[in-house]
Amino acid sequence: YLSMVREHQQAAREQNWQRDYAATKARIKTLMDALATEYLVPWRGEYPISKEWWDKVEVAVNAIKESGDAN
């Protein structure tokens, strides 16, 4: 019986890991797309990354950290 419980817990952990990994991968892709978009803007002699963009990065990074802490 205990081995069945352990197997079930292991399967649940595996599923959670796959879900978290997929969510984190999606967030990172969003971040990379934002970075690419920001850098494709023509250079105008100003600092290329805006405060708004860094705010988006911070939100995404915090979301990734929180999803890691959930485990």
C-alpha positions in Angstrom: 0.0 0.0 0.0 2.8 2.4 0.9 4.6 1.8 -2.4 1.3 2.7 -4.2 1.1 6.0 -2.2 4.7 6.8 -3.0 4.2 6.1 -6.7 1.1 8.3 -6.7 3.0 11.1 -5.0 5.9 10.7 -7.5 3.5 10.9 -10.5 1.8 14.0 -9.0 5.2 15.7 -8.5 6.2 14.8 -12.1 3.0 16.3 -13.4 3.4 19.5 -11.4 7.0 19.8 -12.6 6.0 19.4 -16.3 3.2 22.0 -15.8 5.5 24.5 -14.1 8.2 23.9 -16.7 5.8 24.6 -19.5 4.5 27.8 -17.8 8.1 29.0 -17.2 9.1 28.3 -20.8 6.1 30.3 -22.0 7.0 33.2 -19.8 10.6 33.1 -21.0 9.5 33.1 -24.6 7.3 36.1 -23.9 10.2 37.9 -22.3 12.5 37.1 -25.3 9.9 38.3 -27.7 9.6 41.5 -25.8 13.4 41.9 -25.8 13.5 41.3 -29.6 10.7 43.8 -30.2 12.4 46.4 -28.0 15.8 46.0 -29.8 14.2 46.0 -33.3 13.0 49.6 -32.7 15.4 51.9 -34.7 18.2 53.3 -32.6 17.6 56.9 -31.8 20.6 57.7 -29.7 18.7 57.1 -26.5 18.9 54.3 -24.0 17.2 51.5 -25.9 15.4 49.8 -23.0 12.6 51.8 -21.5 11.5 51.8 -17.8 8.2 50.2 -18.9 10.1 47.3 -20.5 12.2 46.8 -17.3 8.9 46.8 -15.3 7.6 44.0 -17.6 10.9 42.0 -17.0 10.5 42.4 -13.3 6.9 41.2 -13.3 7.9 38.2 -15.4 10.9 37.3 -13.3 8.9 37.6 -10.1 6.2 35.3 -11.6 8.8 32.8 -12.5 10.3 32.9 -9.0 6.8 32.5 -7.4 6.0 29.5 -9.6 9.3 28.0 -8.5 8.5 28.7 -4.8 5.1 27.0 -5.1 6.7 23.6 -5.2 
